[in-house]
Amino acid sequence: MKINDSIRNTLNKIVQPYTGWHYEFELNQMYDELRQAGVEIPAWYAYDRDMHEFTYNGEPVENSRFVLKTYQVPNSDKTEYTIYFS
């Protein structure tokens, strides 16, 4: 399936508050919110890079990816996240 701009914008509004410096556990709520919106993001491996496939209402999405980039600073419990749907 292909998502339209309206769906993409809605999904980006969900993840936008989680962009920036956060503790890892704070992202659990984001995943809960995405599930409520019909999005499932399969588990991935570290070598999968930053762009991940996802499903919307149970169907694989062809024209968008879930992007999650991280930056960690030594000796800090927080990580900087950049998160969006392409």
PDB file of N, CA, C and O in Angstrom, chain B, residues numbered from 101:
ATOM      1  N   MET B 101       0.828  -1.182   0.000  1.00  0.00           N
ATOM      2  CA  MET B 101       0.000   0.000   0.000  1.00  0.00           C
ATOM      3  C   MET B 101       0.870   1.242   0.000  1.00  0.00           C
ATOM      4  O   MET B 101       2.042   1.189   0.373  1.00  0.00           O
ATOM      5  N   LYS B 102       0.303   2.346  -0.414  1.00  0.00           N
ATOM      6  CA  LYS B 102       0.989   3.633  -0.366  1.00  0.00           C
ATOM      7  C   LYS B 102       0.209   4.564   0.553  1.00  0.00           C
ATOM      8  O   LYS B 102      -1.016   4.654   0.470  1.00  0.00           O
ATOM      9  N   ILE B 103       0.929   5.254   1.427  1.00  0.00           N
ATOM     10  CA  ILE B 103       0.261   6.219   2.293  1.00  0.00           C
ATOM     11  C   ILE B 103       0.265   7.581   1.608  1.00  0.00           C
ATOM     12  O   ILE B 103       1.150   7.879   0.805  1.00  0.00           O
ATOM     13  N   ASN B 104      -0.725   8.402   1.929  1.00  0.00           N
ATOM     14  CA  ASN B 104      -0.785   9.741   1.346  1.00  0.00           C
ATOM     15  C   ASN B 104      -0.134  10.753   2.294  1.00  0.00           C
ATOM     16  O   ASN B 104       0.282  10.415   3.402  1.00  0.00           O
ATOM     17  N   ASP B 105      -0.060  11.980   1.835  1.00  0.00           N
ATOM     18  CA  ASP B 105       0.599  13.029   2.630  1.00  0.00           C
ATOM     19  C   ASP B 105      -0.111  13.280   3.950  1.00  0.00           C
ATOM     20  O   ASP B 105       0.539  13.598   4.946  1.00  0.00           O
ATOM     21  N   SER B 106      -1.418  13.144   3.977  1.00  0.00           N
ATOM     22  CA  SER B 106      -2.167  13.366   5.212  1.00  0.00           C
ATOM     23  C   SER B 106      -1.766  12.352   6.282  1.00  0.00           C
ATOM     24  O   SER B 106      -1.543  12.722   7.435  1.00  0.00           O
ATOM     25  N   ILE B 107      -1.675  11.083   5.906  1.00  0.00           N
ATOM     26  CA  ILE B 107      -1.254  10.042   6.857  1.00  0.00           C
ATOM     27  C   ILE B 107       0.177  10.287   7.295  1.00  0.00           C
ATOM     28  O   ILE B 107       0.488  10.206   8.483  1.00  0.00           O
ATOM     29  N   ARG B 108       1.053  10.586   6.341  1.00  0.00           N
ATOM     30  CA  ARG B 108       2.459  10.844   6.664  1.00  0.00           C
ATOM     31  C   ARG B 108       2.582  12.009   7.646  1.00  0.00           C
ATOM     32  O   ARG B 108       3.350  11.935   8.605  1.00  0.00           O
ATOM     33  N   ASN B 109       1.832  13.076   7.410  1.00  0.00           N
ATOM     34  CA  ASN B 109       1.873  14.235   8.312  1.00  0.00           C
ATOM     35  C   ASN B 109       1.384  13.868   9.710  1.00  0.00           C
ATOM     36  O   ASN B 109       1.958  14.312  10.705  1.00  0.00           O
ATOM     37  N   THR B 110       0.333  13.066   9.788  1.00  0.00           N
ATOM     38  CA  THR B 110      -0.177  12.627  11.087  1.00  0.00           C
ATOM     39  C   THR B 110       0.862  11.808  11.830  1.00  0.00           C
ATOM     40  O   THR B 110       1.067  11.999  13.029  1.00  0.00           O
ATOM     41  N   LEU B 111       1.514  10.901  11.129  1.00  0.00           N
ATOM     42  CA  LEU B 111       2.542  10.070  11.761  1.00  0.00           C
ATOM     43  C   LEU B 111       3.732  10.912  12.207  1.00  0.00           C
ATOM     44  O   LEU B 111       4.300  10.672  13.273  1.00  0.00           O
ATOM     45  N   ASN B 112       4.106  11.889  11.400  1.00  0.00           N
ATOM     46  CA  ASN B 112       5.221  12.762  11.787  1.00  0.00           C
ATOM     47  C   ASN B 112       4.872  13.634  12.991  1.00  0.00           C
ATOM     48  O   ASN B 112       5.753  13.979  13.778  1.00  0.00           O
ATOM     49  N   LYS B 113       3.609  13.990  13.141  1.00  0.00           N
ATOM     50  CA  LYS B 113       3.188  14.745  14.332  1.00  0.00           C
ATOM     51  C   LYS B 113       3.305  13.889  15.587  1.00  0.00           C
ATOM     52  O   LYS B 113       3.589  14.400  16.671  1.00  0.00           O
ATOM     53  N   ILE B 114       3.086  12.587  15.437  1.00  0.00           N
ATOM     54  CA  ILE B 114       3.216  11.679  16.585  1.00  0.00           C
ATOM     55  C   ILE B 114       4.671  11.580  17.021  1.00  0.00           C
ATOM     56  O   ILE B 114       4.959  11.630  18.216  1.00  0.00           O
ATOM     57  N   VAL B 115       5.596  11.441  16.066  1.00  0.00           N
ATOM     58  CA  VAL B 115       6.998  11.214  16.431  1.00  0.00           C
ATOM     59  C   VAL B 115       7.777  12.498  16.710  1.00  0.00           C
ATOM     60  O   VAL B 115       8.841  12.444  17.326  1.00  0.00           O
ATOM     61  N   GLN B 116       7.279  13.632  16.279  1.00  0.00           N
ATOM     62  CA  GLN B 116       8.010  14.899  16.425  1.00  0.00           C
ATOM     63  C   GLN B 116       8.419  15.201  17.870  1.00  0.00           C
ATOM     64  O   GLN B 116       9.552  15.629  18.090  1.00  0.00           O
ATOM     65  N   PRO B 117       7.550  14.997  18.861  1.00  0.00           N
ATOM     66  CA  PRO B 117       7.975  15.289  20.240  1.00  0.00           C
ATOM     67  C   PRO B 117       9.128  14.421  20.743  1.00  0.00           C
ATOM     68  O   PRO B 117       9.760  14.753  21.745  1.00  0.00           O
ATOM     69  N   TYR B 118       9.401  13.328  20.064  1.00  0.00           N
ATOM     70  CA  TYR B 118      10.458  12.416  20.496  1.00  0.00           C
ATOM     71  C   TYR B 118      11.785  12.687  19.798  1.00  0.00           C
ATOM     72  O   TYR B 118      12.774  11.997  20.049  1.00  0.00           O
ATOM     73  N   THR B 119      11.808  13.670  18.937  1.00  0.00           N
ATOM     74  CA  THR B 119      13.056  14.097  18.310  1.00  0.00           C
ATOM     75  C   THR B 119      13.771  15.022  19.291  1.00  0.00           C
ATOM     76  O   THR B 119      13.154  15.918  19.867  1.00  0.00           O
ATOM     77  N   GLY B 120      15.041  14.809  19.474  1.00  0.00           N
ATOM     78  CA  GLY B 120      15.825  15.590  20.430  1.00  0.00           C
ATOM     79  C   GLY B 120      16.463  14.666  21.449  1.00  0.00           C
ATOM     80  O   GLY B 120      16.564  13.457  21.238  1.00  0.00           O
ATOM     81  N   TRP B 121      16.894  15.253  22.561  1.00  0.00           N
ATOM     82  CA  TRP B 121      17.610  14.498  23.597  1.00  0.00           C
ATOM     83  C   TRP B 121      16.614  13.835  24.535  1.00  0.00           C
ATOM     84  O   TRP B 121      15.809  14.512  25.176  1.00  0.00           O
ATOM     85  N   HIS B 122      16.669  12.499  24.616  1.00  0.00           N
ATOM     86  CA  HIS B 122      15.743  11.740  25.458  1.00  0.00           C
ATOM     87  C   HIS B 122      16.456  10.529  26.030  1.00  0.00           C
ATOM     88  O   HIS B 122      17.484  10.080  25.524  1.00  0.00           O
ATOM     89  N   TYR B 123      15.865  10.012  27.116  1.00  0.00           N
ATOM     90  CA  TYR B 123      16.278   8.713  27.616  1.00  0.00           C
ATOM     91  C   TYR B 123      15.626   7.661  26.721  1.00  0.00           C
ATOM     92  O   TYR B 123      14.528   7.871  26.205  1.00  0.00           O
ATOM     93  N   GLU B 124      16.296   6.547  26.545  1.00  0.00           N
ATOM     94  CA  GLU B 124      15.792   5.509  25.645  1.00  0.00           C
ATOM     95  C   GLU B 124      14.387   5.043  26.020  1.00  0.00           C
ATOM     96  O   GLU B 124      13.553   4.824  25.141  1.00  0.00           O
ATOM     97  N   PHE B 125      14.120   4.891  27.316  1.00  0.00           N
ATOM     98  CA  PHE B 125      12.811   4.392  27.748  1.00  0.00           C
ATOM     99  C   PHE B 125      11.677   5.334  27.373  1.00  0.00           C
ATOM    100  O   PHE B 125      10.527   4.905  27.286  1.00  0.00           O
ATOM    101  N   GLU B 126      11.980   6.611  27.148  1.00  0.00           N
ATOM    102  CA  GLU B 126      10.932   7.572  26.792  1.00  0.00           C
ATOM    103  C   GLU B 126      10.319   7.275  25.424  1.00  0.00           C
ATOM    104  O   GLU B 126       9.199   7.702  25.143  1.00  0.00           O
ATOM    105  N   LEU B 127      11.035   6.553  24.581  1.00  0.00           N
ATOM    106  CA  LEU B 127      10.509   6.235  23.260  1.00  0.00           C
ATOM    107  C   LEU B 127       9.447   5.141  23.293  1.00  0.00           C
ATOM    108  O   LEU B 127       8.739   4.946  22.305  1.00  0.00           O
ATOM    109  N   ASN B 128       9.321   4.426  24.407  1.00  0.00           N
ATOM    110  CA  ASN B 128       8.290   3.392  24.517  1.00  0.00           C
ATOM    111  C   ASN B 128       6.904   3.980  24.261  1.00  0.00           C
ATOM    112  O   ASN B 128       6.078   3.361  23.591  1.00  0.00           O
ATOM    113  N   GLN B 129       6.653   5.157  24.787  1.00  0.00           N
ATOM    114  CA  GLN B 129       5.349   5.799  24.599  1.00  0.00           C
ATOM    115  C   GLN B 129       5.116   6.120  23.122  1.00  0.00           C
ATOM    116  O   GLN B 129       3.990   6.010  22.637  1.00  0.00           O
ATOM    117  N   MET B 130       6.169   6.514  22.407  1.00  0.00           N
ATOM    118  CA  MET B 130       6.035   6.805  20.986  1.00  0.00           C
ATOM    119  C   MET B 130       5.558   5.561  20.237  1.00  0.00           C
ATOM    120  O   MET B 130       4.653   5.643  19.407  1.00  0.00           O
ATOM    121  N   TYR B 131       6.168   4.408  20.529  1.00  0.00           N
ATOM    122  CA  TYR B 131       5.763   3.174  19.867  1.00  0.00           C
ATOM    123  C   TYR B 131       4.319   2.817  20.201  1.00  0.00           C
ATOM    124  O   TYR B 131       3.595   2.314  19.342  1.00  0.00           O
ATOM    125  N   ASP B 132       3.889   3.070  21.437  1.00  0.00           N
ATOM    126  CA  ASP B 132       2.489   2.837  21.805  1.00  0.00           C
ATOM    127  C   ASP B 132       1.562   3.736  20.988  1.00  0.00           C
ATOM    128  O   ASP B 132       0.535   3.279  20.487  1.00  0.00           O
ATOM    129  N   GLU B 133       1.923   5.007  20.855  1.00  0.00           N
ATOM    130  CA  GLU B 133       1.111   5.944  20.078  1.00  0.00           C
ATOM    131  C   GLU B 133       1.047   5.541  18.610  1.00  0.00           C
ATOM    132  O   GLU B 133      -0.005   5.656  17.982  1.00  0.00           O
ATOM    133  N   LEU B 134       2.157   5.072  18.063  1.00  0.00           N
ATOM    134  CA  LEU B 134       2.167   4.628  16.672  1.00  0.00           C
ATOM    135  C   LEU B 134       1.291   3.395  16.479  1.00  0.00           C
ATOM    136  O   LEU B 134       0.587   3.291  15.475  1.00  0.00           O
ATOM    137  N   ARG B 135       1.324   2.456  17.432  1.00  0.00           N
ATOM    138  CA  ARG B 135       0.465   1.273  17.336  1.00  0.00           C
ATOM    139  C   ARG B 135      -1.002   1.682  17.342  1.00  0.00           C
ATOM    140  O   ARG B 135      -1.809   1.121  16.600  1.00  0.00           O
ATOM    141  N   GLN B 136      -1.348   2.653  18.174  1.00  0.00           N
ATOM    142  CA  GLN B 136      -2.735   3.129  18.216  1.00  0.00           C
ATOM    143  C   GLN B 136      -3.140   3.771  16.894  1.00  0.00           C
ATOM    144  O   GLN B 136      -4.318   3.759  16.537  1.00  0.00           O
ATOM    145  N   ALA B 137      -2.173   4.331  16.165  1.00  0.00           N
ATOM    146  CA  ALA B 137      -2.444   4.953  14.873  1.00  0.00           C
ATOM    147  C   ALA B 137      -2.412   3.929  13.731  1.00  0.00           C
ATOM    148  O   ALA B 137      -2.603   4.297  12.572  1.00  0.00           O
ATOM    149  N   GLY B 138      -2.173   2.649  14.047  1.00  0.00           N
ATOM    150  CA  GLY B 138      -2.175   1.613  13.031  1.00  0.00           C
ATOM    151  C   GLY B 138      -0.817   1.251  12.480  1.00  0.00           C
ATOM    152  O   GLY B 138      -0.729   0.513  11.499  1.00  0.00           O
ATOM    153  N   VAL B 139       0.255   1.755  13.092  1.00  0.00           N
ATOM    154  CA  VAL B 139       1.613   1.508  12.593  1.00  0.00           C
ATOM    155  C   VAL B 139       2.297   0.437  13.426  1.00  0.00           C
ATOM    156  O   VAL B 139       2.275   0.478  14.656  1.00  0.00           O
ATOM    157  N   GLU B 140       2.897  -0.510  12.748  1.00  0.00           N
ATOM    158  CA  GLU B 140       3.757  -1.506  13.388  1.00  0.00           C
ATOM    159  C   GLU B 140       5.124  -1.418  12.728  1.00  0.00           C
ATOM    160  O   GLU B 140       5.241  -1.457  11.503  1.00  0.00           O
ATOM    161  N   ILE B 141       6.144  -1.300  13.549  1.00  0.00           N
ATOM    162  CA  ILE B 141       7.514  -1.233  13.054  1.00  0.00           C
ATOM    163  C   ILE B 141       8.213  -2.508  13.522  1.00  0.00           C
ATOM    164  O   ILE B 141       8.463  -2.679  14.715  1.00  0.00           O
ATOM    165  N   PRO B 142       8.530  -3.402  12.583  1.00  0.00           N
ATOM    166  CA  PRO B 142       9.182  -4.652  12.981  1.00  0.00           C
ATOM    167  C   PRO B 142      10.530  -4.393  13.637  1.00  0.00           C
ATOM    168  O   PRO B 142      11.161  -3.360  13.412  1.00  0.00           O
ATOM    169  N   ALA B 143      10.956  -5.342  14.447  1.00  0.00           N
ATOM    170  CA  ALA B 143      12.293  -5.248  15.056  1.00  0.00           C
ATOM    171  C   ALA B 143      13.335  -5.232  13.950  1.00  0.00           C
ATOM    172  O   ALA B 143      13.135  -5.815  12.885  1.00  0.00           O
ATOM    173  N   TRP B 144      14.446  -4.560  14.213  1.00  0.00           N
ATOM    174  CA  TRP B 144      15.516  -4.511  13.231  1.00  0.00           C
ATOM    175  C   TRP B 144      16.844  -4.745  13.926  1.00  0.00           C
ATOM    176  O   TRP B 144      16.943  -4.727  15.153  1.00  0.00           O
ATOM    177  N   TYR B 145      17.850  -4.962  13.113  1.00  0.00           N
ATOM    178  CA  TYR B 145      19.199  -5.187  13.616  1.00  0.00           C
ATOM    179  C   TYR B 145      20.022  -3.919  13.468  1.00  0.00           C
ATOM    180  O   TYR B 145      19.669  -3.041  12.681  1.00  0.00           O
ATOM    181  N   ALA B 146      21.091  -3.812  14.197  1.00  0.00           N
ATOM    182  CA  ALA B 146      21.947  -2.619  14.154  1.00  0.00           C
ATOM    183  C   ALA B 146      22.464  -2.353  12.744  1.00  0.00           C
ATOM    184  O   ALA B 146      22.675  -1.198  12.375  1.00  0.00           O
ATOM    185  N   TYR B 147      22.667  -3.388  11.963  1.00  0.00           N
ATOM    186  CA  TYR B 147      23.211  -3.189  10.626  1.00  0.00           C
ATOM    187  C   TYR B 147      22.143  -2.784   9.599  1.00  0.00           C
ATOM    188  O   TYR B 147      22.454  -2.605   8.422  1.00  0.00           O
ATOM    189  N   ASP B 148      20.908  -2.642  10.035  1.00  0.00           N
ATOM    190  CA  ASP B 148      19.832  -2.216   9.128  1.00  0.00           C
ATOM    191  C   ASP B 148      19.888  -0.731   8.797  1.00  0.00           C
ATOM    192  O   ASP B 148      19.107  -0.247   7.978  1.00  0.00           O
ATOM    193  N   ARG B 149      20.790  -0.018   9.416  1.00  0.00           N
ATOM    194  CA  ARG B 149      20.945   1.421   9.200  1.00  0.00           C
ATOM    195  C   ARG B 149      19.822   2.204   9.858  1.00  0.00           C
ATOM    196  O   ARG B 149      19.316   1.820  10.912  1.00  0.00           O
ATOM    197  N   ASP B 150      19.436   3.312   9.223  1.00  0.00           N
ATOM    198  CA  ASP B 150      18.500   4.249   9.849  1.00  0.00           C
ATOM    199  C   ASP B 150      17.080   4.197   9.302  1.00  0.00           C
ATOM    200  O   ASP B 150      16.167   4.739   9.925  1.00  0.00           O
ATOM    201  N   MET B 151      16.869   3.563   8.160  1.00  0.00           N
ATOM    202  CA  MET B 151      15.555   3.564   7.518  1.00  0.00           C
ATOM    203  C   MET B 151      14.930   2.175   7.627  1.00  0.00           C
ATOM    204  O   MET B 151      15.552   1.170   7.284  1.00  0.00           O
ATOM    205  N   HIS B 152      13.680   2.139   8.113  1.00  0.00           N
ATOM    206  CA  HIS B 152      13.039   0.862   8.397  1.00  0.00           C
ATOM    207  C   HIS B 152      11.670   0.781   7.739  1.00  0.00           C
ATOM    208  O   HIS B 152      10.919   1.756   7.708  1.00  0.00           O
ATOM    209  N   GLU B 153      11.365  -0.385   7.220  1.00  0.00           N
ATOM    210  CA  GLU B 153      10.041  -0.631   6.677  1.00  0.00           C
ATOM    211  C   GLU B 153       9.046  -0.690   7.827  1.00  0.00           C
ATOM    212  O   GLU B 153       9.423  -0.948   8.971  1.00  0.00           O
ATOM    213  N   PHE B 154       7.769  -0.450   7.519  1.00  0.00           N
ATOM    214  CA  PHE B 154       6.728  -0.538   8.525  1.00  0.00           C
ATOM    215  C   PHE B 154       5.420  -0.919   7.857  1.00  0.00           C
ATOM    216  O   PHE B 154       5.291  -0.868   6.634  1.00  0.00           O
ATOM    217  N   THR B 155       4.444  -1.304   8.685  1.00  0.00           N
ATOM    218  CA  THR B 155       3.116  -1.601   8.160  1.00  0.00           C
ATOM    219  C   THR B 155       2.137  -0.562   8.692  1.00  0.00           C
ATOM    220  O   THR B 155       2.315  -0.013   9.780  1.00  0.00           O
ATOM    221  N   TYR B 156       1.113  -0.310   7.908  1.00  0.00           N
ATOM    222  CA  TYR B 156       0.041   0.606   8.302  1.00  0.00           C
ATOM    223  C   TYR B 156      -1.264  -0.170   8.170  1.00  0.00           C
ATOM    224  O   TYR B 156      -1.613  -0.639   7.087  1.00  0.00           O
ATOM    225  N   ASN B 157      -1.978  -0.301   9.281  1.00  0.00           N
ATOM    226  CA  ASN B 157      -3.205  -1.108   9.329  1.00  0.00           C
ATOM    227  C   ASN B 157      -2.971  -2.511   8.767  1.00  0.00           C
ATOM    228  O   ASN B 157      -3.813  -3.057   8.055  1.00  0.00           O
ATOM    229  N   GLY B 158      -1.817  -3.080   9.099  1.00  0.00           N
ATOM    230  CA  GLY B 158      -1.504  -4.447   8.726  1.00  0.00           C
ATOM    231  C   GLY B 158      -0.937  -4.645   7.332  1.00  0.00           C
ATOM    232  O   GLY B 158      -0.613  -5.771   6.955  1.00  0.00           O
ATOM    233  N   GLU B 159      -0.810  -3.575   6.560  1.00  0.00           N
ATOM    234  CA  GLU B 159      -0.294  -3.695   5.195  1.00  0.00           C
ATOM    235  C   GLU B 159       1.074  -3.036   5.086  1.00  0.00           C
ATOM    236  O   GLU B 159       1.278  -1.945   5.618  1.00  0.00           O
ATOM    237  N   PRO B 160       2.023  -3.691   4.398  1.00  0.00           N
ATOM    238  CA  PRO B 160       3.351  -3.091   4.198  1.00  0.00           C
ATOM    239  C   PRO B 160       3.236  -1.789   3.401  1.00  0.00           C
ATOM    240  O   PRO B 160       2.476  -1.707   2.436  1.00  0.00           O
ATOM    241  N   VAL B 161       3.993  -0.782   3.813  1.00  0.00           N
ATOM    242  CA  VAL B 161       3.985   0.515   3.139  1.00  0.00           C
ATOM    243  C   VAL B 161       5.139   0.567   2.151  1.00  0.00           C
ATOM    244  O   VAL B 161       6.280   0.265   2.500  1.00  0.00           O
ATOM    245  N   GLU B 162       4.834   0.954   0.913  1.00  0.00           N
ATOM    246  CA  GLU B 162       5.830   0.961  -0.158  1.00  0.00           C
ATOM    247  C   GLU B 162       6.528   2.306  -0.338  1.00  0.00           C
ATOM    248  O   GLU B 162       7.684   2.349  -0.758  1.00  0.00           O
ATOM    249  N   ASN B 163       5.844   3.398  -0.029  1.00  0.00           N
ATOM    250  CA  ASN B 163       6.368   4.714  -0.400  1.00  0.00           C
ATOM    251  C   ASN B 163       6.869   5.537   0.784  1.00  0.00           C
ATOM    252  O   ASN B 163       6.979   6.759   0.677  1.00  0.00           O
ATOM    253  N   SER B 164       7.169   4.901   1.893  1.00  0.00           N
ATOM    254  CA  SER B 164       7.646   5.627   3.062  1.00  0.00           C
ATOM    255  C   SER B 164       8.478   4.680   3.915  1.00  0.00           C
ATOM    256  O   SER B 164       8.317   3.462   3.853  1.00  0.00           O
ATOM    257  N   ARG B 165       9.362   5.255   4.706  1.00  0.00           N
ATOM    258  CA  ARG B 165      10.164   4.492   5.663  1.00  0.00           C
ATOM    259  C   ARG B 165      10.156   5.229   6.997  1.00  0.00           C
ATOM    260  O   ARG B 165      10.030   6.452   7.056  1.00  0.00           O
ATOM    261  N   PHE B 166      10.294   4.446   8.066  1.00  0.00           N
ATOM    262  CA  PHE B 166      10.447   5.009   9.406  1.00  0.00           C
ATOM    263  C   PHE B 166      11.934   5.273   9.585  1.00  0.00           C
ATOM    264  O   PHE B 166      12.746   4.350   9.521  1.00  0.00           O
ATOM    265  N   VAL B 167      12.290   6.528   9.809  1.00  0.00           N
ATOM    266  CA  VAL B 167      13.695   6.911   9.934  1.00  0.00           C
ATOM    267  C   VAL B 167      13.975   7.242  11.398  1.00  0.00           C
ATOM    268  O   VAL B 167      13.296   8.075  11.999  1.00  0.00           O
ATOM    269  N   LEU B 168      14.977   6.581  11.957  1.00  0.00           N
ATOM    270  CA  LEU B 168      15.382   6.824  13.335  1.00  0.00           C
ATOM    271  C   LEU B 168      16.902   6.881  13.359  1.00  0.00           C
ATOM    272  O   LEU B 168      17.584   5.871  13.188  1.00  0.00           O
ATOM    273  N   LYS B 169      17.410   8.078  13.573  1.00  0.00           N
ATOM    274  CA  LYS B 169      18.862   8.271  13.659  1.00  0.00           C
ATOM    275  C   LYS B 169      19.195   8.627  15.103  1.00  0.00           C
ATOM    276  O   LYS B 169      18.431   9.314  15.780  1.00  0.00           O
ATOM    277  N   THR B 170      20.343   8.151  15.559  1.00  0.00           N
ATOM    278  CA  THR B 170      20.738   8.416  16.942  1.00  0.00           C
ATOM    279  C   THR B 170      22.158   8.966  17.006  1.00  0.00           C
ATOM    280  O   THR B 170      23.002   8.707  16.147  1.00  0.00           O
ATOM    281  N   TYR B 171      22.374   9.728  18.057  1.00  0.00           N
ATOM    282  CA  TYR B 171      23.714  10.235  18.362  1.00  0.00           C
ATOM    283  C   TYR B 171      23.896  10.121  19.865  1.00  0.00           C
ATOM    284  O   TYR B 171      23.130  10.696  20.638  1.00  0.00           O
ATOM    285  N   GLN B 172      24.913   9.379  20.270  1.00  0.00           N
ATOM    286  CA  GLN B 172      25.176   9.182  21.689  1.00  0.00           C
ATOM    287  C   GLN B 172      26.480   9.843  22.092  1.00  0.00           C
ATOM    288  O   GLN B 172      27.481   9.783  21.379  1.00  0.00           O
ATOM    289  N   VAL B 173      26.440  10.465  23.237  1.00  0.00           N
ATOM    290  CA  VAL B 173      27.614  11.116  23.800  1.00  0.00           C
ATOM    291  C   VAL B 173      28.158  10.218  24.912  1.00  0.00           C
ATOM    292  O   VAL B 173      27.389   9.741  25.747  1.00  0.00           O
ATOM    293  N   PRO B 174      29.460   9.982  24.935  1.00  0.00           N
ATOM    294  CA  PRO B 174      30.014   9.183  26.032  1.00  0.00           C
ATOM    295  C   PRO B 174      29.677   9.805  27.392  1.00  0.00           C
ATOM    296  O   PRO B 174      29.630  11.026  27.540  1.00  0.00           O
ATOM    297  N   ASN B 175      29.450   8.954  28.355  1.00  0.00           N
ATOM    298  CA  ASN B 175      29.158   9.364  29.733  1.00  0.00           C
ATOM    299  C   ASN B 175      27.848  10.123  29.866  1.00  0.00           C
ATOM    300  O   ASN B 175      27.700  10.936  30.779  1.00  0.00           O
ATOM    301  N   SER B 176      26.901   9.877  28.982  1.00  0.00           N
ATOM    302  CA  SER B 176      25.586  10.501  29.076  1.00  0.00           C
ATOM    303  C   SER B 176      24.520   9.418  28.987  1.00  0.00           C
ATOM    304  O   SER B 176      24.655   8.469  28.215  1.00  0.00           O
ATOM    305  N   ASP B 177      23.468   9.561  29.774  1.00  0.00           N
ATOM    306  CA  ASP B 177      22.366   8.606  29.737  1.00  0.00           C
ATOM    307  C   ASP B 177      21.375   8.932  28.629  1.00  0.00           C
ATOM    308  O   ASP B 177      20.550   8.095  28.265  1.00  0.00           O
ATOM    309  N   LYS B 178      21.453  10.136  28.096  1.00  0.00           N
ATOM    310  CA  LYS B 178      20.516  10.551  27.060  1.00  0.00           C
ATOM    311  C   LYS B 178      21.124  10.350  25.673  1.00  0.00           C
ATOM    312  O   LYS B 178      22.342  10.357  25.494  1.00  0.00           O
ATOM    313  N   THR B 179      20.238  10.172  24.710  1.00  0.00           N
ATOM    314  CA  THR B 179      20.615  10.016  23.316  1.00  0.00           C
ATOM    315  C   THR B 179      19.866  11.057  22.513  1.00  0.00           C
ATOM    316  O   THR B 179      18.718  11.379  22.819  1.00  0.00           O
ATOM    317  N   GLU B 180      20.515  11.585  21.481  1.00  0.00           N
ATOM    318  CA  GLU B 180      19.813  12.515  20.590  1.00  0.00           C
ATOM    319  C   GLU B 180      19.173  11.698  19.467  1.00  0.00           C
ATOM    320  O   GLU B 180      19.845  10.931  18.777  1.00  0.00           O
ATOM    321  N   TYR B 181      17.859  11.880  19.297  1.00  0.00           N
ATOM    322  CA  TYR B 181      17.111  11.150  18.287  1.00  0.00           C
ATOM    323  C   TYR B 181      16.620  12.101  17.208  1.00  0.00           C
ATOM    324  O   TYR B 181      16.170  13.210  17.497  1.00  0.00           O
ATOM    325  N   THR B 182      16.712  11.657  15.976  1.00  0.00           N
ATOM    326  CA  THR B 182      16.069  12.304  14.845  1.00  0.00           C
ATOM    327  C   THR B 182      15.118  11.251  14.284  1.00  0.00           C
ATOM    328  O   THR B 182      15.553  10.198  13.818  1.00  0.00           O
ATOM    329  N   ILE B 183      13.816  11.541  14.331  1.00  0.00           N
ATOM    330  CA  ILE B 183      12.813  10.538  13.988  1.00  0.00           C
ATOM    331  C   ILE B 183      11.790  11.168  13.046  1.00  0.00           C
ATOM    332  O   ILE B 183      11.281  12.260  13.299  1.00  0.00           O
ATOM    333  N   TYR B 184      11.497  10.454  11.946  1.00  0.00           N
ATOM    334  CA  TYR B 184      10.454  10.931  11.028  1.00  0.00           C
ATOM    335  C   TYR B 184      10.054   9.823  10.067  1.00  0.00           C
ATOM    336  O   TYR B 184      10.742   8.808   9.952  1.00  0.00           O
ATOM    337  N   PHE B 185       8.946  10.023   9.384  1.00  0.00           N
ATOM    338  CA  PHE B 185       8.504   9.146   8.304  1.00  0.00           C
ATOM    339  C   PHE B 185       8.812   9.832   6.997  1.00  0.00           C
ATOM    340  O   PHE B 185       8.377  10.960   6.763  1.00  0.00           O
ATOM    341  N   SER B 186       9.562   9.157   6.138  1.00  0.00           N
ATOM    342  CA  SER B 186       9.992   9.775   4.868  1.00  0.00           C
ATOM    343  C   SER B 186       8.847   9.821   3.868  1.00  0.00           C
ATOM    344  O   SER B 186       9.022  10.306   2.750  1.00  0.00           O
TER     345      SER B 186
END
